[in-house]
Amino acid sequence: MRVITPLEALPLELLRQRSSTKWRKYGDDVLPLFVAETDYPQAPAIREALTRAVALGDTGYTPPEPGIAAAYAGFADRRFGWAVDPARVRTTCDVMMAIVELLRRVTQPGDRVVVTPPVYPPFFDVVPEAGAVVELVPLVDTGAGWELDLLGIEAALVGGARAVLLCNPHNPTGTAHSRQTLAALADLAARYGATVISDEIHAPLTHRDATFTPFLAASPTAARVGYAVASASKAFNLAGLKCALIVTADDVTTNVVRSLPDEVEWRTGLFGAIAAVAAFSPESDPWLDSQLAALDVNRALLADLLAEHVPGARYRIPDAGFLAWVDLSALGWGDNPAERIRRDAKVAFHLGPYFGAAGAGHVRINFGCSPEVLAEAVRRVGSLVG
């Protein structure tokens, strides 16, 4: 068995020279563990590709065939065992923009779209941006994890909901939905004439003890009723470069995507396309494995740190990603404990209520950092525990 050395995060003094949101929103006295940016050095293949582009002055418009479709198909095959047809891949600016454009095609103004909180906050915004209405069907807390409420989703579809906005793996809980669950969701969508749009941006960060099932690969029915939206941005820290993929697996859905205005594809950033090709190449696989090894260490470390310094915190180790969903309700710090933590402990976590009503009393913690930074952040929070 190959031993994988965990990737080391960059030192704080270097990270604070970055100009992104994570390092500019708050002052240098605050440890930022909120927004979904990681603290690792860039993958060498990406760094080299972008450096070459800058040296060439390659800063023009994105070409029609930048190579992303073939690169992603290869990546999906290697990492997920999923056969993607490159001819069924189209790009755009980012995942949320892709979802808006798809919702505009598969719903009519005023139609209801199922959203499953606690969930990534922009989900609540993109539905009305597309002219539809959010219908909330919260995840079910089983005591051991989170699951889609299939009975609740069916009731929404029976009541006329026209689409389901899926997060797989789920943000913020890190849940990788099972093939059985996804196939059952697809059956419901087919039965009631609805569409499933699956945000799969965290899929490359699925940990070794879990399995990511692409929605379109869950069953033949899922391939017919679904659209997948993906990006290299979370796994490879490329959010600022603006490139996402829309993937289909059926002639009808493929034709819907091909009917989108050319401007949807023109919004793809050239640097995003160049970086995505490098990210999805086999050359970047060792870097991704090394990052996953580092995140594996941190997701377990966080459990130990919380148990030691913040007794009463409730945290389940996620299946995927670098985000932890932590329930601090038992501490009595109110519906939005991140506010007190930032003010009094100088640690910025994401605000639980932003993820929906189920987020009251919760925080989301980004553990894509060094173990030392994570430990210091939790110790600071622990200093507030009476």
C-alpha positions in Angstrom: 0.0 0.0 0.0 1.4 3.4 -1.0 2.2 5.7 1.9 0.9 9.2 1.2 2.5 12.1 3.0 0.0 14.7 4.1 0.3 18.1 2.4 1.6 20.8 4.6 -0.3 24.1 4.8 1.5 27.4 4.2 2.7 29.4 7.2 0.4 32.1 8.5 2.8 34.9 7.7 2.7 33.9 4.0 -1.1 33.2 4.0 -1.8 36.7 5.3 -0.2 38.1 2.2 -3.0 36.7 0.1 -5.7 39.1 -1.0 -8.7 36.8 -1.1 -11.8 37.0 1.1 -10.5 34.6 3.7 -7.5 36.9 4.5 -9.0 40.3 3.9 -12.5 40.2 5.6 -11.1 40.3 9.1 -8.0 41.7 10.8 -4.8 39.9 11.5 -5.9 39.2 15.1 -8.6 36.8 13.8 -8.0 33.3 12.7 -10.2 32.8 9.6 -11.8 29.4 9.4 -15.0 30.4 7.7 -15.1 30.7 3.9 -14.3 27.6 1.8 -10.7 28.5 0.9 -7.8 26.2 1.8 -4.4 27.1 3.1 -2.3 24.7 1.0 0.3 25.5 -1.7 -1.1 25.3 -5.2 -0.8 22.0 -7.1 2.4 22.2 -9.2 0.8 21.4 -12.5 -1.7 24.2 -12.0 1.0 26.7 -10.9 3.1 25.8 -13.9 0.2 26.1 -16.4 -0.9 29.5 -15.0 2.7 30.8 -14.9 3.2 29.8 -18.5 0.0 31.5 -19.5 1.1 34.8 -17.8 4.5 34.6 -19.4 2.8 34.2 -22.8 0.3 37.0 -22.2 -2.4 34.3 -22.7 -5.1 36.4 -21.1 -7.7 36.5 -23.9 -11.1 34.9 -24.5 -11.7 31.2 -23.6 -11.7 29.0 -26.7 -14.7 26.7 -27.5 -12.6 23.6 -26.8 -10.2 24.4 -24.0 -9.7 20.7 -23.2 -11.8 20.6 -20.0 -14.3 18.1 -21.2 -11.8 15.4 -21.9 -9.7 16.2 -18.8 -12.8 15.9 -16.6 -13.9 12.7 -18.2 -10.5 11.2 -17.5 -10.7 12.5 -13.9 -14.2 11.1 -13.3 -13.1 7.7 -14.6 -10.0 7.6 -12.5 -11.5 9.0 -9.3 -15.1 7.9 -9.4 -15.3 5.0 -11.9 -17.8 7.2 -13.8 -17.8 7.1 -17.6 -18.5 10.7 -18.7 -19.0 11.5 -22.4 -16.9 14.6 -23.2 -19.5 15.6 -25.8 -22.0 16.0 -22.9 -19.9 18.5 -21.0 -20.2 22.3 -21.2 -18.6 25.0 -19.2 -19.6 28.3 -17.6 -18.4 30.7 -14.9 -19.2 28.9 -11.7 -21.5 26.3 -10.1 -24.2 28.7 -8.9 -24.4 30.4 -12.3 -24.8 27.0 -13.9 -27.6 26.1 -11.5 -29.5 29.4 -12.2 -29.3 28.8 -16.0 -30.5 25.2 -15.6 -33.3 26.2 -13.3 -34.5 28.7 -15.9 -34.8 25.9 -18.4 -36.4 23.3 -16.3 -38.9 25.5 -14.3 -41.4 28.1 -15.0 -41.7 31.4 -13.0 -43.3 30.6 -9.6 -42.5 26.9 -9.7 -41.2 25.4 -6.5 -37.8 23.9 -6.1 -36.9 21.6 -3.3 -33.8 22.6 -1.2 -32.5 20.4 1.6 -31.2 22.5 4.6 -28.9 22.9 6.3 -27.3 23.7 3.0 -24.9 26.0 1.3 -26.4 29.5 1.7 -26.4 30.5 -2.0 -28.9 27.7 -2.6 -31.6 29.9 -1.0 -30.7 32.7 -3.5 -30.3 31.0 -6.8 -33.8 29.6 -6.8 -35.5 33.0 -6.7 -32.9 34.4 -9.1 -34.2 31.9 -11.6 -37.8 32.9 -11.0 -38.7 29.9 -8.9 -39.7 29.5 -5.2 -37.8 27.6 -2.5 -39.5 24.7 -0.9 -37.7 23.5 2.2 -37.3 19.8 2.9 -34.6 19.5 5.6 -32.2 16.6 5.9 -33.1 14.0 8.5 -30.8 13.6 11.4 -30.7 9.9 12.1 -28.5 10.2 15.2 -25.6 8.6 13.2 -25.6 11.0 10.3 -27.8 12.9 7.8 -30.0 11.6 5.1 -32.3 13.1 2.5 -36.0 13.1 3.6 -37.3 11.1 0.7 -40.9 11.0 2.1 -40.7 14.8 2.5 -39.4 15.3 -1.0 -42.1 13.0 -2.4 -44.7 15.1 -0.6 -43.3 18.2 -2.2 -43.3 16.7 -5.6 -46.8 15.5 -5.2 -47.7 19.1 -4.3 -46.2 20.3 -7.5 -42.5 21.0 -6.9 -40.8 20.8 -10.3 -37.1 20.3 -9.3 -34.8 19.2 -6.6 -31.6 21.0 -5.9 -29.2 18.4 -4.6 -25.9 18.9 -2.8 -23.8 15.8 -3.2 -21.5 15.6 -1.2 -23.6 17.8 1.1 -22.3 21.1 2.3 -22.1 21.7 5.3 -22.5 18.2 6.7 -20.0 16.5 4.4 -22.5 13.7 3.7 -21.9 11.6 0.6 -25.4 10.4 -0.3 -25.6 6.6 -0.9 -26.3 5.2 -4.3 -29.5 3.7 -3.0 -30.7 7.1 -1.8 -29.8 8.8 -5.0 -31.5 6.1 -7.1 -34.6 6.5 -5.0 -34.6 10.2 -5.4 -34.3 9.7 -9.2 -37.3 7.4 -9.2 -39.3 10.0 -7.4 -38.3 12.7 -9.9 -39.2 10.5 -12.8 -42.6 9.5 -11.2 -43.6 13.1 -10.8 -42.0 14.7 -13.8 -39.4 16.6 -12.0 -35.7 17.4 -12.5 -32.7 16.9 -10.2 -29.8 19.3 -10.4 -26.8 17.9 -8.4 -24.1 20.2 -7.2 -21.0 17.9 -7.0 -18.3 20.5 -6.3 -17.0 18.7 -3.2 -16.8 15.3 -4.9 -13.0 15.2 -5.5 -12.6 15.6 -1.7 -14.4 12.4 -0.7 -12.4 10.6 2.0 -11.1 7.1 1.7 -13.6 5.6 4.1 -16.6 6.9 2.1 -17.8 6.5 -1.4 -19.0 9.3 -3.7 -21.7 8.2 -6.2 -22.3 10.7 -9.0 -26.0 11.4 -9.3 -26.0 10.7 -13.0 -24.4 7.3 -12.4 -26.7 6.2 -9.6 -29.2 4.6 -12.0 -30.4 4.7 -15.6 -33.3 6.8 -14.3 -31.0 9.3 -12.7 -29.2 9.7 -16.0 -32.5 10.7 -17.6 -33.8 13.1 -15.0 -30.6 14.8 -13.8 -27.9 17.4 -14.4 -24.6 17.4 -12.6 -22.6 20.6 -12.0 -18.9 20.3 -11.0 -15.8 22.4 -10.7 -12.2 22.1 -9.6 -12.6 25.2 -7.5 -13.0 23.6 -4.0 -10.6 20.7 -4.3 -7.9 22.8 -5.9 -8.7 26.2 -4.4 -9.5 27.9 -7.7 -12.7 29.8 -6.8 -11.3 33.1 -8.1 -10.6 31.7 -11.6 -14.2 31.1 -12.5 -14.8 27.8 -14.3 -17.5 25.2 -13.8 -18.9 22.2 -15.8 -22.4 21.1 -16.6 -22.6 17.4 -17.2 -25.4 15.3 -18.7 -26.0 11.7 -19.6 -29.1 11.7 -21.7 -30.0 13.1 -25.1 -32.9 15.2 -23.8 -30.9 16.8 -21.0 -27.9 17.2 -23.3 -30.0 19.1 -25.8 -31.3 21.4 -23.0 -27.7 22.3 -22.1 -26.8 22.8 -25.7 -29.7 25.2 -26.1 -28.3 27.5 -23.4 -27.1 30.8 -24.8 -23.6 31.0 -26.0 -23.0 33.7 -23.4 -23.3 31.0 -20.7 -20.2 29.4 -22.0 -18.4 32.7 -22.8 -18.5 33.4 -19.1 -15.9 30.7 -18.5 -12.6 32.3 -17.4 -9.6 31.4 -19.5 -7.4 31.1 -16.4 -10.1 28.9 -14.9 -10.2 26.7 -17.9 -6.4 26.4 -18.0 -6.2 25.6 -14.3 -9.1 23.1 -14.5 -7.4 21.1 -17.3 -4.2 20.9 -15.1 -6.2 20.1 -12.0 -8.1 17.2 -13.7 -4.9 15.8 -15.3 -3.3 12.6 -13.9 -0.3 14.8 -13.0 -2.3 16.5 -10.2 -3.6 13.2 -8.7 -0.6 12.8 -6.2 -1.2 16.4 -5.0 -4.9 15.7 -4.4 -4.1 12.5 -2.6 -1.7 14.4 -0.4 -4.2 17.1 0.4 -6.8 14.4 1.3 -4.3 12.8 3.6 -3.9 16.2 5.4 -7.6 16.7 5.6 -8.1 13.2 7.0 -5.7 14.1 9.8 -7.5 17.3 10.5 -11.0 15.9 10.5 -10.1 13.4 13.2 -8.0 16.0 15.1 -10.9 18.3 15.2 -13.0 15.7 17.0 -10.2 15.3 19.6 -9.8 19.0 20.1 -13.5 19.7 20.5 -13.8 16.9 23.0 -10.9 18.3 25.0 -11.6 22.1 24.8 -15.3 22.5 24.0 -17.2 19.7 25.8 -20.8 19.8 24.7 -19.9 20.4 21.0 -21.5 17.9 18.7 -19.6 17.0 15.6 -19.7 14.1 13.1 -16.6 13.5 11.0 -17.6 14.3 7.4 -17.5 11.9 4.5 -16.1 14.5 2.2 -14.5 17.9 2.1 -12.7 20.2 4.6 -15.8 21.7 6.3 -17.1 20.6 9.7 -20.7 21.1 10.8 -20.6 21.6 14.6 -23.6 22.0 16.9 -22.8 24.3 19.9 -26.4 24.6 21.1 -25.5 22.9 24.4 -23.2 25.8 25.3 -26.0 28.3 25.4 -24.4 30.8 23.1 -27.6 31.5 21.2 -28.7 30.8 17.6 -25.6 32.3 16.1 -22.6 31.3 18.3 -20.1 32.3 15.6 -20.8 36.0 16.4 -19.6 35.6 20.0 -16.7 33.4 19.0 -15.4 36.0 16.5 -15.9 38.8 18.9 -14.4 37.2 22.1 -12.1 34.4 20.8 -10.9 36.1 17.6 -11.8 33.1 15.5 -14.1 33.4 12.4 -16.3 30.4 11.7 -19.2 30.5 9.2 -22.6 31.5 10.6 -24.8 28.5 11.2 -28.2 30.3 10.6 -27.0 31.2 7.1 -27.5 27.5 6.2 -31.2 27.6 7.2 -33.3 27.3 10.4 -31.6 24.0 11.1 -28.3 25.9 11.5 -29.4 27.6 14.7 -26.8 27.0 17.4 -24.3 25.7 14.8 -21.1 26.8 13.2 -19.3 25.6 10.1 -15.5 25.2 10.6 -13.0 25.1 7.7 -10.3 22.6 8.7 -8.4 23.0 5.4 -5.5 24.6 7.4 -2.5 23.5 9.4 -3.1 21.3 12.5 -1.4 24.1 14.5 -3.9 26.7 13.3 -6.8 24.4 13.9 -5.6 23.6 17.4 -5.1 27.3 18.3 -8.6 28.1 17.0 -10.3 25.4 19.1 -8.3 26.4 22.2 -9.4 30.0 21.8 -13.0 28.8 21.6 -12.5 26.6 24.6 -11.4 29.7 26.6 -15.0 30.9 26.4 -16.4 27.7 27.9 -17.4 28.4 31.5 
